[in-house]
Amino acid sequence: MGRLALFISVILLFSGNAFGDTYSLKIDRTIDSLEMKLTTLSGNDKLEVVGVLCEKYISKNHVAKAQVLINQGISLANELEHQKGLAGVLYCQGELFHGAEKHQDALIVYNKALKLYEEQENAFGIAKCIDRIGDVYYSFSEYDKCIEYSLKAIEIFESLNDQDRIRLPLNTLGEAYGTVGRYYESMEIFQKVLTLDEELGDLCNETITLNNIGIIHYYLQNFDEALNYYKVAMDLIERDSSCYQCYAKLLNNIGNIYFIQNEDARAMEYFRKALREFGRIGKQWDIGNTLNNLGLLYLKNGKYDNAEDCLEKSARLAEELESAGLLLSNYDCFSGLYEAKGDYLRALEYHKMHTHLKDSLFDERQNFDIAHLKKKYEKEKELRELSIRNDKIEIQRIWLGISAFGIILISVFSSLLFLRNRDINLANKNLVAKNLEIIESEKKLLATINSPQAIEETVKVEVSDSDDKQKTDTGAKYEHSHLSDDQRGSILAALSELMIKKTMFFDDNLNLEILATRLGTNKNYLSQIINEEFNTSFRQFLNEFRIKEARRLLSLPENDILKIEAISDMVGFKSKSTFNRLFKEITGITPSFFKDNASKNWDTLK
């Protein structure tokens, strides 16, 4: 079950922000008193209370009330032409979007609020917007930008000597450092936050920070230490029931530790508690994540029906939330489930879905989804209509023109994107066909190999005219060599025997010295022969043999059930990333694309 133990950690810590929720803003007045006061005020005073009450509603997760008040606040701020008040209400709108996992909408609104605060030179407003923008970039997995914005926010809060609010960007920075593997820097940040929590006597934020430190220990595989921090945080929650912000995440994290430690009954108990708590507070993404964890736990214990039920529920949630990260984890879980059940066709199907989605996520931010683009456009339109009340007829005329232009733009973009993808797909399929032709020609050549000269033909892998090797002048390098023609011929014949017939390149520890010893020569002579006869280095010579064999194995229909990583290991590669890179360099296409399309091209060749 080692594979499952590793996989569940990936789901918990990387498929979303596993760190605690952000710090709720401290508001001394109660919601009831603020609501009563709101009815007695007007003008700027009313707008100020609207901003404070919005933040209070959001901190208590009163989403519907917060949205109604935000709409009123935007209208009132526009009526009063109060830019600071409008910035504050827009900031609250961003908080609402961010909390609902509508991160793109949140980014738009935070940037609008930031612009207004910059026009007023309001340092505190600028800092809090920059902090939240950094947190949005964390949600997008754009960790470099997250770190950049968090450091800017920290610098401004330090200049303001705001020890309370500075904890937010410090917390986000610690999360980003931990996620990208800078664990000790992350630990240092969270220890600093913990000291501030203790100095301020803030038990609720202290529980969140303890959870974050526990997660870093988890990353470092200090599982007992991680569990200790989680339990200390749980003790604080028992002392003060209002410190509930990360209670459900703590339950899930503790369950994960017990899973790793093979205490399955306790893991099941904590996962179920976490699921109930996430359901109570309406955290849909976390519900899906916990269902994946439960599914893996059931799978580990051979309860396949229970596992399938959990994974199906998680898949539905992932589709409803349009969460590619959650769906990516879910597909991999399903692949493992069906593999364990012996249903290799469905396991392979989900593995392909997982691979395809993983590949598509790489440029998701560059190739914006058209539906998402339209949604963003409509939200922009809605915000503008709320902020501009005068001359409705003129506004409608303008937006009708913008709508028509948007539809034309989207149509053009769609057509160009379709044509580009079609051309790329066609070119790649042509490369598949050309590679299959090379495999056929190599089979015929291998069947007639009887001479040392034949090895030179089999080692060459030519997929496109741009891949031709440039000749290098090696005469000067070896002018003092004592290698005779008879020795050269003998070594070439033996090299052909070892590499082609005995497939010695399968040995993942093979190097120049080992091969020379097997050939009964020294590594200098062998290196000279490879350089002069094949115009290449030993490493490239070896890699071309391995890639050529991998290409042949991937083309065989009987190998469809094998994962690409298994083929990579089989031909002697220790690193999957190195294999993928070299395969693309030599053949012109990725291993997954070649494997998926090879069988379709065999019939054409035959």
Backbone hydrogen bonds, N-H to C=O, Kabsch-Sander energy under -0.5 kcal/mol:
donor,donor_aa,acceptor,acceptor_aa,energy
5,A,1,M,-2.2
6,L,2,G,-2.1
7,F,3,R,-2.4
8,I,4,L,-2.5
9,S,5,A,-1.0
10,V,6,L,-1.3
11,I,7,F,-2.1
12,L,8,I,-2.3
13,L,9,S,-2.4
14,F,10,V,-2.0
15,S,10,V,-0.7
15,S,11,I,-1.0
18,A,16,G,-1.3
27,I,25,L,-0.6
34,L,30,T,-2.0
35,E,31,I,-2.7
36,M,32,D,-2.1
37,K,33,S,-2.2
38,L,34,L,-2.1
39,T,35,E,-0.9
39,T,36,M,-0.5
40,T,37,K,-1.2
41,L,37,K,-0.6
41,L,38,L,-0.8
45,D,42,S,-0.8
46,K,42,S,-1.0
47,L,43,G,-1.9
48,E,44,N,-2.1
49,V,45,D,-1.8
50,V,46,K,-2.4
51,G,47,L,-1.9
52,V,48,E,-1.8
53,L,49,V,-3.1
54,C,50,V,-2.4
55,E,51,G,-1.7
56,K,52,V,-1.9
57,Y,53,L,-2.8
58,I,54,C,-2.5
59,S,55,E,-2.3
60,K,56,K,-1.4
61,N,58,I,-1.4
62,H,57,Y,-2.9
63,V,61,N,-1.5
66,A,62,H,-2.2
67,Q,63,V,-2.4
68,V,64,A,-2.0
69,L,65,K,-2.3
70,I,66,A,-2.4
71,N,67,Q,-2.2
72,Q,68,V,-2.0
73,G,69,L,-2.6
74,I,70,I,-2.5
75,S,71,N,-1.9
76,L,72,Q,-2.7
77,A,73,G,-2.7
78,N,74,I,-2.1
79,E,75,S,-2.2
80,L,76,L,-2.3
81,E,77,A,-0.8
82,H,77,A,-2.4
83,Q,81,E,-0.9
86,L,82,H,-2.2
87,A,83,Q,-2.4
88,G,84,K,-2.0
89,V,85,G,-2.1
90,L,86,L,-2.6
91,Y,87,A,-2.2
92,C,88,G,-1.7
93,Q,89,V,-2.1
94,G,90,L,-2.3
95,E,91,Y,-2.1
96,L,92,C,-2.2
97,F,93,Q,-2.4
98,H,94,G,-2.9
99,G,95,E,-2.5
100,A,96,L,-1.4
101,E,98,H,-1.5
102,K,97,F,-2.8
103,H,101,E,-1.1
106,A,102,K,-2.2
107,L,103,H,-2.3
108,I,104,Q,-1.7
109,V,105,D,-2.1
110,Y,106,A,-2.9
111,N,107,L,-2.0
112,K,108,I,-1.5
113,A,109,V,-2.5
114,L,110,Y,-2.6
115,K,111,N,-2.0
116,L,112,K,-1.8
117,Y,113,A,-2.5
118,E,114,L,-2.5
119,E,115,K,-1.9
120,Q,116,L,-1.3
121,E,117,Y,-0.5
121,E,118,E,-0.8
122,N,117,Y,-2.4
123,A,121,E,-1.0
126,I,122,N,-2.5
127,A,123,A,-2.6
128,K,124,F,-2.3
129,C,125,G,-1.9
130,I,126,I,-2.5
131,D,127,A,-2.4
132,R,128,K,-1.9
133,I,129,C,-2.5
134,G,130,I,-2.1
135,D,131,D,-1.6
136,V,132,R,-2.1
137,Y,133,I,-2.1
138,Y,134,G,-1.4
139,S,135,D,-1.6
140,F,136,V,-1.5
141,S,138,Y,-1.6
142,E,137,Y,-2.6
143,Y,141,S,-1.3
146,C,142,E,-2.1
147,I,143,Y,-2.6
148,E,144,D,-2.2
149,Y,145,K,-2.7
150,S,146,C,-2.4
151,L,147,I,-2.2
152,K,148,E,-1.6
153,A,149,Y,-2.4
154,I,150,S,-2.5
155,E,151,L,-2.0
156,I,152,K,-1.9
157,F,153,A,-2.6
158,E,154,I,-2.3
159,S,155,E,-1.7
160,L,156,I,-1.6
161,N,158,E,-0.9
162,D,157,F,-2.4
163,Q,161,N,-1.2
166,I,162,D,-1.6
167,R,164,D,-1.2
168,L,165,R,-1.7
170,L,166,I,-1.8
171,N,167,R,-2.5
172,T,168,L,-2.3
173,L,169,P,-2.7
174,G,170,L,-2.4
175,E,171,N,-2.1
176,A,172,T,-2.5
177,Y,173,L,-2.7
178,G,174,G,-2.3
179,T,175,E,-2.4
180,V,176,A,-2.0
181,G,178,G,-0.9
182,R,177,Y,-2.6
183,Y,181,G,-1.6
186,S,182,R,-2.2
187,M,183,Y,-2.8
188,E,184,Y,-2.0
189,I,185,E,-2.1
190,F,186,S,-2.5
191,Q,187,M,-2.3
192,K,188,E,-1.7
193,V,189,I,-2.1
194,L,190,F,-2.6
195,T,191,Q,-2.0
196,L,192,K,-1.9
197,D,193,V,-2.7
198,E,194,L,-2.3
199,E,195,T,-2.4
200,L,196,L,-2.3
201,G,197,D,-0.6
201,G,198,E,-0.6
202,D,197,D,-2.4
203,L,201,G,-1.1
206,E,202,D,-1.7
207,T,203,L,-1.8
208,I,204,C,-1.2
209,T,205,N,-2.3
210,L,206,E,-2.5
211,N,207,T,-1.9
212,N,208,I,-2.2
213,I,209,T,-2.5
214,G,210,L,-2.2
215,I,211,N,-1.9
216,I,212,N,-1.8
217,H,213,I,-2.1
218,Y,214,G,-1.8
219,Y,215,I,-2.5
220,L,216,I,-1.9
221,Q,218,Y,-1.9
222,N,217,H,-3.1
223,F,221,Q,-1.3
226,A,222,N,-2.6
227,L,223,F,-2.6
228,N,224,D,-1.9
229,Y,225,E,-1.9
230,Y,226,A,-2.3
231,K,227,L,-2.3
232,V,228,N,-2.1
233,A,229,Y,-2.2
234,M,230,Y,-2.1
235,D,231,K,-2.2
236,L,232,V,-1.8
237,I,233,A,-1.8
238,E,234,M,-2.0
239,R,235,D,-1.6
240,D,236,L,-2.0
243,C,240,D,-2.0
244,Y,242,S,-1.8
247,Y,244,Y,-1.8
250,L,246,C,-2.5
251,L,247,Y,-2.1
252,N,248,A,-2.2
253,N,249,K,-2.8
254,I,250,L,-2.8
255,G,251,L,-2.3
256,N,252,N,-2.0
257,I,253,N,-1.8
258,Y,254,I,-2.3
259,F,255,G,-2.0
260,I,256,N,-2.3
261,Q,257,I,-2.2
262,N,259,F,-1.6
263,E,258,Y,-2.7
264,D,262,N,-1.1
267,A,263,E,-2.3
268,M,264,D,-2.7
269,E,265,A,-1.9
270,Y,266,R,-2.2
271,F,267,A,-2.6
272,R,268,M,-2.2
273,K,269,E,-1.9
274,A,270,Y,-2.6
275,L,271,F,-2.4
276,R,272,R,-2.2
277,E,273,K,-2.4
278,F,274,A,-2.9
279,G,275,L,-1.9
280,R,276,R,-2.0
281,I,277,E,-2.0
282,G,278,F,-0.7
283,K,278,F,-2.2
284,Q,282,G,-1.3
287,I,283,K,-1.9
288,G,284,Q,-2.2
289,N,285,W,-2.3
290,T,286,D,-2.5
291,L,287,I,-2.3
292,N,288,G,-1.9
293,N,289,N,-1.8
294,L,290,T,-2.7
295,G,291,L,-2.7
296,L,292,N,-2.1
297,L,293,N,-1.9
298,Y,294,L,-2.7
299,L,295,G,-2.4
300,K,296,L,-2.4
301,N,297,L,-1.4
302,G,299,L,-1.7
303,K,298,Y,-2.6
304,Y,302,G,-1.4
307,A,303,K,-2.2
308,E,304,Y,-2.7
309,D,305,D,-2.2
310,C,306,N,-2.2
311,L,307,A,-2.4
312,E,308,E,-2.3
313,K,309,D,-1.9
314,S,310,C,-2.2
315,A,311,L,-2.3
316,R,312,E,-2.0
317,L,313,K,-2.0
318,A,314,S,-2.6
319,E,315,A,-2.2
320,E,316,R,-2.3
321,L,317,L,-2.7
322,E,318,A,-0.7
323,S,318,A,-2.2
324,A,322,E,-0.9
327,L,323,S,-2.1
328,L,324,A,-2.5
329,S,325,G,-1.8
330,N,326,L,-2.1
331,Y,327,L,-2.6
332,D,328,L,-1.6
333,C,329,S,-2.1
334,F,330,N,-2.6
335,S,331,Y,-2.4
336,G,332,D,-2.0
337,L,333,C,-2.4
338,Y,334,F,-2.6
339,E,335,S,-1.8
340,A,336,G,-2.0
341,K,337,L,-1.7
342,G,338,Y,-0.5
342,G,339,E,-0.8
343,D,338,Y,-2.1
344,Y,342,G,-1.5
347,A,343,D,-2.1
348,L,344,Y,-2.5
349,E,345,L,-2.1
350,Y,346,R,-2.5
351,H,347,A,-2.1
352,K,348,L,-2.4
353,M,349,E,-2.2
354,H,350,Y,-2.7
355,T,351,H,-2.5
356,H,352,K,-2.9
357,L,353,M,-2.5
358,K,354,H,-2.4
359,D,355,T,-2.3
360,S,356,H,-2.2
361,L,357,L,-1.8
362,F,358,K,-0.6
362,F,359,D,-0.8
363,D,360,S,-0.6
364,E,361,L,-1.1
367,N,363,D,-2.5
368,F,366,Q,-1.0
373,L,369,D,-2.3
374,K,370,I,-2.4
375,K,371,A,-2.1
376,K,372,H,-2.4
377,Y,373,L,-2.3
378,E,374,K,-2.6
379,K,375,K,-2.1
380,E,376,K,-2.3
381,K,377,Y,-2.1
382,E,378,E,-2.3
383,L,379,K,-2.5
384,R,380,E,-2.2
385,E,381,K,-2.2
386,L,382,E,-1.8
387,S,383,L,-1.6
388,I,384,R,-1.4
389,R,387,S,-0.6
395,I,391,D,-1.9
396,Q,392,K,-2.7
397,R,393,I,-2.0
398,I,394,E,-2.3
399,W,395,I,-2.5
400,L,396,Q,-2.1
401,G,397,R,-1.7
402,I,398,I,-2.2
403,S,399,W,-2.9
404,A,400,L,-2.3
405,F,401,G,-2.4
406,G,402,I,-2.8
407,I,403,S,-2.4
408,I,404,A,-2.2
409,L,405,F,-2.8
410,I,406,G,-2.7
411,S,407,I,-2.3
412,V,408,I,-2.6
413,F,409,L,-2.7
414,S,410,I,-2.7
415,S,411,S,-2.3
416,L,412,V,-2.6
417,L,413,F,-2.5
418,F,414,S,-2.5
419,L,415,S,-2.6
420,R,416,L,-2.5
421,N,417,L,-2.5
422,R,418,F,-2.3
423,D,419,L,-2.4
424,I,420,R,-2.4
425,N,421,N,-2.5
426,L,422,R,-2.4
427,A,423,D,-2.5
428,N,424,I,-2.4
429,K,425,N,-2.1
430,N,426,L,-2.1
431,L,427,A,-1.9
432,V,428,N,-2.0
433,A,429,K,-2.3
434,K,430,N,-2.3
435,N,431,L,-2.5
436,L,432,V,-2.2
437,E,433,A,-2.0
438,I,434,K,-2.0
439,I,435,N,-2.1
440,E,436,L,-2.1
441,S,437,E,-2.4
442,E,438,I,-2.5
443,K,439,I,-2.1
444,K,440,E,-1.9
445,L,441,S,-2.1
446,L,442,E,-3.0
447,A,443,K,-1.8
448,T,444,K,-0.7
448,T,445,L,-0.9
449,I,446,L,-1.0
454,A,451,S,-1.2
455,I,452,P,-1.0
456,E,453,Q,-0.8
457,E,453,Q,-0.7
457,E,454,A,-0.5
458,T,454,A,-1.7
459,V,455,I,-1.8
460,K,456,E,-0.7
462,E,460,K,-0.5
463,V,461,V,-0.6
467,D,464,S,-2.0
468,D,465,D,-1.1
474,T,472,T,-0.9
478,Y,474,T,-1.6
479,E,476,A,-0.9
481,S,478,Y,-1.7
488,R,484,S,-2.5
489,G,485,D,-2.5
490,S,486,D,-2.4
491,I,487,Q,-2.9
492,L,488,R,-2.6
493,A,489,G,-2.2
494,A,490,S,-2.2
495,L,491,I,-2.7
496,S,492,L,-2.4
497,E,493,A,-2.0
498,L,494,A,-2.4
499,M,495,L,-2.6
500,I,496,S,-2.3
501,K,496,S,-1.0
501,K,497,E,-0.6
502,K,497,E,-1.9
504,M,498,L,-2.5
506,F,503,T,-1.7
507,D,504,M,-1.8
508,D,506,F,-0.6
510,L,507,D,-1.6
515,L,511,N,-2.4
516,A,512,L,-2.3
517,T,513,E,-2.1
518,R,514,I,-2.1
519,L,515,L,-1.6
520,G,516,A,-0.6
520,G,517,T,-1.0
521,T,516,A,-2.5
526,L,522,N,-2.1
527,S,523,K,-2.5
528,Q,524,N,-2.2
529,I,525,Y,-2.5
530,I,526,L,-2.3
531,N,527,S,-2.5
532,E,528,Q,-2.8
533,E,529,I,-3.1
534,F,530,I,-1.6
535,N,531,N,-0.9
536,T,530,I,-1.0
541,F,537,S,-2.4
542,L,538,F,-2.6
543,N,539,R,-2.5
544,E,540,Q,-2.3
545,F,541,F,-1.4
546,R,542,L,-2.0
547,I,543,N,-2.9
548,K,544,E,-2.4
549,E,545,F,-2.1
550,A,546,R,-2.5
551,R,547,I,-2.7
552,R,548,K,-1.8
553,L,549,E,-2.6
554,L,550,A,-2.7
555,S,551,R,-1.1
556,L,552,R,-0.6
556,L,553,L,-1.0
559,N,556,L,-1.9
560,D,557,P,-1.8
562,L,559,N,-1.5
566,A,563,K,-0.5
567,I,563,K,-1.6
568,S,564,I,-2.6
569,D,565,E,-2.4
570,M,566,A,-2.2
571,V,567,I,-1.9
572,G,569,D,-1.2
573,F,568,S,-2.3
579,F,575,S,-2.1
580,N,576,K,-2.7
581,R,577,S,-2.3
582,L,578,T,-2.6
583,F,579,F,-2.6
584,K,580,N,-2.1
585,E,581,R,-2.2
586,I,582,L,-2.5
587,T,583,F,-2.7
588,G,584,K,-1.8
594,F,590,T,-2.2
595,K,591,P,-2.7
596,D,592,S,-2.3
597,N,593,F,-1.6
598,A,594,F,-1.8
599,S,595,K,-0.6
601,N,597,N,-0.9
601,N,598,A,-1.0
602,W,598,A,-1.1
603,D,599,S,-0.7
605,L,601,N,-2.0
606,K,602,W,-2.7
